[in-house]
Amino acid sequence: MKPWFQCVRTHWKSGFIASGTRARLVTAPSPRWSLTFTGPTADVPAPGEAASKIISVVNGEELRGVITDWGGVMTTPILTTVQAWIQADGIDWDSYRTVMRAWVFDAYDSNSHANPIHALERGECSGAEFERLLAAELLLTDGGAVAAEGLLRRMFAASAEVPAMYEMIRAARGAGLRTGLLSNSWGGHEYPRADFPGLFDAVVISGECGMRKPEEAIFLHAAKSLGLEPGQCVFIDDLEANVAAAAACGMTGVHHTEAAETVTALQDLLGIPLGAL
């Protein structure tokens, strides 16, 4: 039996948040948000119909593009990658957790200022500068200092592509949708850029454009880079705050937790097959 698919719709802005095969409230970036549940997407064409036709209509908009995050969506989960680095380098977990909790929380606080993650992701500081800042806050399990040079490369060394997500993006592109990458970068070394031409029509990397998620401007820029309006785009991310921000711009947002659920959600939205589940 096919799983029931629901979306969450924002009242004050056009946009949907789809979370796997069941609806789920996300952390809203503003108390002005009012979220309610809506039923499954309907009135989509049969899988065999020409890709040049409307793929699906959500909230009165034709869905013509798919924009995805990179780390934790197209790759294995960020936490898994970081834990492998922690173990390989002998990092004291408590020291890492303490600094990253403060920096990441602050990075998604609209009132924050001079945050190291903000600066890195916008390209306002170099990867080497960020490595020095982070290394100074960390300890090894034996109490020793953490080597700053190459820290970001080591941090993401265990990251691996998720074949099912690659297949999904290629299938969407093959069906006639425009596909894009929208990623907050941590130094820019974490991307297998040779893969990009076969996956994406447009690539937006935060450190290369001076904007970062969840800022509205970067979502608008990503849609424009595909020649689309925000309401014509589906956006996929593993962070709920980014999904909520995309929905506030009018995009259809899919909160990624695992490949099978994301593929199912996107297939239900678009009405086309996107790979084996």
Kinemage of the C-alpha trace (Angstrom):
@kinemage 1
@onewidth
@group {chain A} dominant
@subgroup {mainchain}
@vectorlist {calphas} color= white
{ca met a 1} P 0.000 0.000 0.000
{ca lys a 2} L 1.387 3.379 -1.011
{ca pro a 3} L 2.259 5.566 1.998
{ca trp a 4} L 0.059 8.599 2.603
{ca phe a 5} L 1.770 11.821 1.626
{ca gln a 6} L 0.949 15.126 3.276
{ca cys a 7} L 2.336 18.630 3.096
{ca val a 8} L 2.377 21.494 5.585
{ca arg a 9} L 1.250 24.827 4.168
{ca thr a 10} L 2.133 28.266 5.503
{ca his a 11} L -0.757 30.736 5.641
{ca trp a 12} L 1.142 34.004 5.480
{ca lys a 13} L 3.383 32.968 2.590
{ca ser a 14} L 2.792 30.696 -0.342
{ca gly a 15} L 4.771 27.502 0.135
{ca phe a 16} L 4.745 23.915 1.300
{ca ile a 17} L 6.888 21.845 3.610
{ca ala a 18} L 6.827 18.127 2.834
{ca ser a 19} L 8.517 15.896 5.381
{ca gly a 20} L 8.924 12.379 4.087
{ca thr a 21} L 5.728 10.338 4.017
{ca arg a 22} L 3.989 12.110 6.882
{ca ala a 23} L 3.340 15.706 7.732
{ca arg a 24} L 5.427 17.278 10.458
{ca leu a 25} L 5.657 20.774 11.878
{ca val a 26} L 9.036 22.405 11.425
{ca thr a 27} L 10.736 24.999 13.565
{ca ala a 28} L 9.327 28.257 12.260
{ca pro a 29} L 11.712 31.194 11.892
{ca ser a 30} L 9.075 33.700 12.956
{ca pro a 31} L 6.120 33.682 15.403
{ca arg a 32} L 4.020 35.045 12.529
{ca trp a 33} L 3.965 31.581 10.999
{ca ser a 34} L 0.712 29.642 11.136
{ca leu a 35} L 0.951 26.050 9.955
{ca thr a 36} L -1.881 23.719 8.999
{ca phe a 37} L -2.136 20.344 7.315
{ca thr a 38} L -3.264 19.694 3.777
{ca gly a 39} L -3.933 16.518 1.845
{ca pro a 40} L -1.859 14.759 -0.829
{ca thr a 41} L -0.927 16.413 -4.106
{ca ala a 42} L -3.437 15.659 -6.849
{ca asp a 43} L -4.086 16.277 -10.534
{ca val a 44} L -0.626 15.305 -11.744
{ca pro a 45} L -0.061 13.872 -15.240
{ca ala a 46} L 0.686 10.206 -15.862
{ca pro a 47} L 4.367 9.180 -15.736
{ca gly a 48} L 4.425 8.581 -19.473
{ca glu a 49} L 3.405 12.099 -20.451
{ca ala a 50} L 5.912 14.419 -22.106
{ca ala a 51} L 8.305 16.190 -19.774
{ca ser a 52} L 7.612 19.519 -21.456
{ca lys a 53} L 4.093 19.497 -19.992
{ca ile a 54} L 3.221 20.600 -16.471
{ca ile a 55} L 4.728 18.057 -14.116
{ca ser a 56} L 2.644 19.017 -11.080
{ca val a 57} L 0.754 21.996 -9.742
{ca val a 58} L 1.079 23.004 -6.089
{ca asn a 59} L -0.694 26.084 -4.783
{ca gly a 60} L -1.320 27.259 -8.345
{ca glu a 61} L 2.336 27.021 -9.449
{ca glu a 62} L 3.822 24.613 -11.977
{ca leu a 63} L 6.738 22.703 -10.469
{ca arg a 64} L 9.562 22.898 -12.982
{ca gly a 65} L 12.721 22.745 -10.881
{ca val a 66} L 14.369 20.789 -8.057
{ca ile a 67} L 16.996 22.490 -5.898
{ca thr a 68} L 18.915 20.455 -3.336
{ca asp a 69} L 21.366 20.956 -0.519
{ca trp a 70} L 24.630 18.995 -0.687
{ca gly a 71} L 26.043 17.783 2.644
{ca gly a 72} L 23.650 15.464 4.450
{ca val a 73} L 21.341 15.180 1.430
{ca met a 74} L 23.409 14.166 -1.583
{ca thr a 75} L 25.961 12.730 0.846
{ca thr a 76} L 25.892 10.612 3.960
{ca pro a 77} L 24.621 12.412 7.097
{ca ile a 78} L 26.807 15.229 8.406
{ca leu a 79} L 26.762 13.787 11.926
{ca thr a 80} L 28.097 10.455 10.643
{ca thr a 81} L 30.865 12.255 8.761
{ca val a 82} L 31.814 14.401 11.761
{ca gln a 83} L 31.816 11.450 14.149
{ca ala a 84} L 34.257 9.617 11.858
{ca trp a 85} L 36.578 12.650 11.953
{ca ile a 86} L 36.252 12.967 15.734
{ca gln a 87} L 37.319 9.349 16.151
{ca ala a 88} L 40.086 9.457 13.526
{ca asp a 89} L 41.687 12.635 14.926
{ca gly a 90} L 41.095 11.791 18.591
{ca ile a 91} L 39.043 14.952 19.209
{ca asp a 92} L 37.472 15.392 22.628
{ca trp a 93} L 33.762 15.182 21.889
{ca asp a 94} L 32.711 17.521 24.702
{ca ser a 95} L 34.975 20.306 23.454
{ca tyr a 96} L 33.578 19.942 19.935
{ca arg a 97} L 29.971 19.809 21.095
{ca thr a 98} L 30.359 22.876 23.307
{ca val a 99} L 31.735 25.159 20.609
{ca met a 100} L 29.545 23.911 17.780
{ca arg a 101} L 26.346 24.118 19.803
{ca ala a 102} L 27.059 27.790 20.460
{ca trp a 103} L 28.202 28.607 16.921
{ca val a 104} L 25.453 26.700 15.097
{ca phe a 105} L 22.668 27.998 17.355
{ca asp a 106} L 23.940 31.520 16.863
{ca ala a 107} L 24.265 30.965 13.102
{ca tyr a 108} L 20.500 30.467 12.859
{ca asp a 109} L 19.617 33.330 15.188
{ca ser a 110} L 18.433 36.290 13.098
{ca asn a 111} L 19.811 38.692 15.730
{ca ser a 112} L 23.319 37.226 15.849
{ca his a 113} L 26.415 39.192 14.871
{ca ala a 114} L 30.017 38.303 13.943
{ca asn a 115} L 29.430 34.560 13.926
{ca pro a 116} L 32.360 32.453 12.598
{ca ile a 117} L 29.975 30.177 10.685
{ca his a 118} L 28.291 33.196 9.070
{ca ala a 119} L 31.684 34.490 7.957
{ca leu a 120} L 32.841 31.133 6.599
{ca glu a 121} L 29.631 30.359 4.753
{ca arg a 122} L 29.449 33.807 3.159
{ca gly a 123} L 33.113 33.692 2.145
{ca glu a 124} L 33.984 36.551 4.489
{ca cys a 125} L 36.780 34.532 6.066
{ca ser a 126} L 38.995 31.896 4.518
{ca gly a 127} L 38.884 28.225 5.364
{ca ala a 128} L 42.309 28.575 6.974
{ca glu a 129} L 41.071 31.395 9.214
{ca phe a 130} L 38.060 29.340 10.297
{ca glu a 131} L 40.288 26.321 10.951
{ca arg a 132} L 42.432 28.380 13.310
{ca leu a 133} L 39.354 29.681 15.155
{ca leu a 134} L 37.842 26.226 15.526
{ca ala a 135} L 41.090 24.451 16.442
{ca ala a 136} L 41.648 26.964 19.246
{ca glu a 137} L 38.343 25.849 20.811
{ca leu a 138} L 39.009 22.114 20.551
{ca leu a 139} L 41.064 19.619 22.521
{ca leu a 140} L 42.344 16.146 21.812
{ca thr a 141} L 41.243 13.355 24.118
{ca asp a 142} L 44.719 13.435 25.702
{ca gly a 143} L 44.368 17.164 26.358
{ca gly a 144} L 46.648 18.184 23.503
{ca ala a 145} L 46.071 20.874 20.880
{ca val a 146} L 44.250 20.192 17.624
{ca ala a 147} L 46.148 20.867 14.396
{ca ala a 148} L 44.454 23.710 12.533
{ca glu a 149} L 45.950 23.150 9.096
{ca gly a 150} L 43.752 20.890 6.994
{ca leu a 151} L 41.082 20.637 9.698
{ca leu a 152} L 38.140 21.127 7.315
{ca arg a 153} L 39.464 18.575 4.834
{ca arg a 154} L 39.828 16.057 7.654
{ca met a 155} L 36.378 16.904 8.991
{ca phe a 156} L 34.690 16.003 5.688
{ca ala a 157} L 37.032 13.185 4.645
{ca ala a 158} L 34.490 10.453 5.465
{ca ser a 159} L 31.681 12.072 3.470
{ca ala a 160} L 30.375 9.810 0.705
{ca glu a 161} L 27.819 10.220 -2.054
{ca val a 162} L 24.399 8.608 -1.717
{ca pro a 163} L 23.729 6.782 -5.017
{ca ala a 164} L 19.941 6.908 -4.608
{ca met a 165} L 20.012 10.709 -4.365
{ca tyr a 166} L 22.286 10.998 -7.398
{ca glu a 167} L 19.849 8.768 -9.300
{ca met a 168} L 16.888 10.855 -8.161
{ca ile a 169} L 18.412 14.135 -9.355
{ca arg a 170} L 19.458 12.629 -12.685
{ca ala a 171} L 15.970 11.180 -13.163
{ca ala a 172} L 14.327 14.534 -12.429
{ca arg a 173} L 16.638 16.245 -14.896
{ca gly a 174} L 16.019 13.542 -17.487
{ca ala a 175} L 12.281 14.099 -17.112
{ca gly a 176} L 12.708 17.731 -18.145
{ca leu a 177} L 12.972 19.492 -14.795
{ca arg a 178} L 15.765 21.961 -14.119
{ca thr a 179} L 18.002 20.937 -11.259
{ca gly a 180} L 20.151 23.078 -9.015
{ca leu a 181} L 22.492 22.875 -6.052
{ca leu a 182} L 22.162 25.343 -3.164
{ca ser a 183} L 24.756 24.706 -0.474
{ca asn a 184} L 26.293 26.516 2.476
{ca ser a 185} L 30.005 25.911 1.987
{ca trp a 186} L 32.643 25.239 4.619
{ca gly a 187} L 35.768 26.179 2.740
{ca gly a 188} L 34.630 24.777 -0.610
{ca his a 189} L 36.814 21.656 -0.508
{ca glu a 190} L 33.949 19.316 0.387
{ca tyr a 191} L 32.450 19.129 -3.122
{ca pro a 192} L 33.207 16.596 -5.890
{ca arg a 193} L 32.810 19.296 -8.526
{ca ala a 194} L 33.499 16.898 -11.382
{ca asp a 195} L 30.079 15.352 -10.634
{ca phe a 196} L 28.195 18.637 -10.982
{ca pro a 197} L 27.773 18.860 -14.780
{ca gly a 198} L 25.958 15.528 -14.820
{ca leu a 199} L 23.640 16.538 -11.985
{ca phe a 200} L 22.856 20.252 -12.045
{ca asp a 201} L 21.877 23.009 -14.431
{ca ala a 202} L 22.978 25.637 -11.908
{ca val a 203} L 25.201 25.604 -8.830
{ca val a 204} L 24.947 28.144 -6.000
{ca ile a 205} L 27.643 27.900 -3.326
{ca ser a 206} L 27.231 30.307 -0.414
{ca gly a 207} L 30.886 31.261 -0.103
{ca glu a 208} L 31.005 32.135 -3.807
{ca cys a 209} L 27.957 34.412 -3.846
{ca gly a 210} L 28.253 36.122 -0.431
{ca met a 211} L 24.898 34.837 0.825
{ca arg a 212} L 23.900 31.873 2.958
{ca lys a 213} L 20.860 29.850 3.908
{ca pro a 214} L 18.459 30.648 5.512
{ca glu a 215} L 18.662 34.171 4.029
{ca glu a 216} L 15.817 34.883 1.607
{ca ala a 217} L 18.132 36.371 -1.019
{ca ile a 218} L 20.005 33.135 -1.650
{ca phe a 219} L 16.805 31.174 -2.324
{ca leu a 220} L 15.654 33.828 -4.785
{ca his a 221} L 19.096 33.766 -6.411
{ca ala a 222} L 18.998 29.976 -6.759
{ca ala a 223} L 15.577 30.051 -8.426
{ca lys a 224} L 16.665 32.838 -10.763
{ca ser a 225} L 19.788 30.894 -11.711
{ca leu a 226} L 17.453 28.205 -13.083
{ca gly a 227} L 15.300 30.772 -14.871
{ca leu a 228} L 12.387 29.982 -12.542
{ca glu a 229} L 10.186 31.662 -9.966
{ca pro a 230} L 10.479 30.385 -6.373
{ca gly a 231} L 6.987 28.910 -6.557
{ca gln a 232} L 8.100 26.700 -9.443
{ca cys a 233} L 10.854 25.081 -7.362
{ca val a 234} L 11.061 22.202 -4.910
{ca phe a 235} L 13.825 22.653 -2.328
{ca ile a 236} L 15.397 19.759 -0.393
{ca asp a 237} L 17.466 20.210 2.773
{ca asp a 238} L 18.317 18.253 5.912
{ca leu a 239} L 17.917 21.308 8.175
{ca glu a 240} L 14.345 22.262 9.014
{ca ala a 241} L 15.221 25.947 9.404
{ca asn a 242} L 16.369 26.051 5.789
{ca val a 243} L 13.270 24.201 4.582
{ca ala a 244} L 11.070 26.669 6.462
{ca ala a 245} L 12.939 29.618 4.959
{ca ala a 246} L 12.545 28.198 1.447
{ca ala a 247} L 8.815 27.712 2.000
{ca ala a 248} L 8.548 31.309 3.215
{ca cys a 249} L 9.916 32.354 -0.187
{ca gly a 250} L 7.187 30.371 -1.943
{ca met a 251} L 9.122 27.179 -2.670
{ca thr a 252} L 7.863 23.678 -1.971
{ca gly a 253} L 10.172 22.380 0.757
{ca val a 254} L 11.079 18.761 1.420
{ca his a 255} L 12.810 17.998 4.712
{ca his a 256} L 15.336 15.242 4.013
{ca thr a 257} L 16.009 12.559 6.604
{ca glu a 258} L 16.797 9.563 4.420
{ca ala a 259} L 16.949 8.880 0.696
{ca ala a 260} L 13.958 6.537 0.383
{ca glu a 261} L 11.570 9.003 2.042
{ca thr a 262} L 12.827 11.934 -0.025
{ca val a 263} L 12.499 9.994 -3.285
{ca thr a 264} L 8.942 9.001 -2.324
{ca ala a 265} L 8.028 12.574 -1.383
{ca leu a 266} L 9.399 14.005 -4.623
{ca gln a 267} L 7.755 11.324 -6.746
{ca asp a 268} L 4.407 12.098 -5.121
{ca leu a 269} L 4.884 15.816 -5.714
{ca leu a 270} L 5.972 15.503 -9.342
{ca gly a 271} L 4.038 12.445 -10.433
{ca ile a 272} L 7.029 10.859 -12.159
{ca pro a 273} L 9.277 7.865 -11.276
{ca leu a 274} L 12.611 8.950 -9.805
{ca gly a 275} L 14.473 5.729 -9.083
{ca ala a 276} L 14.250 2.500 -7.139
{ca leu a 277} L 13.047 2.728 -3.539
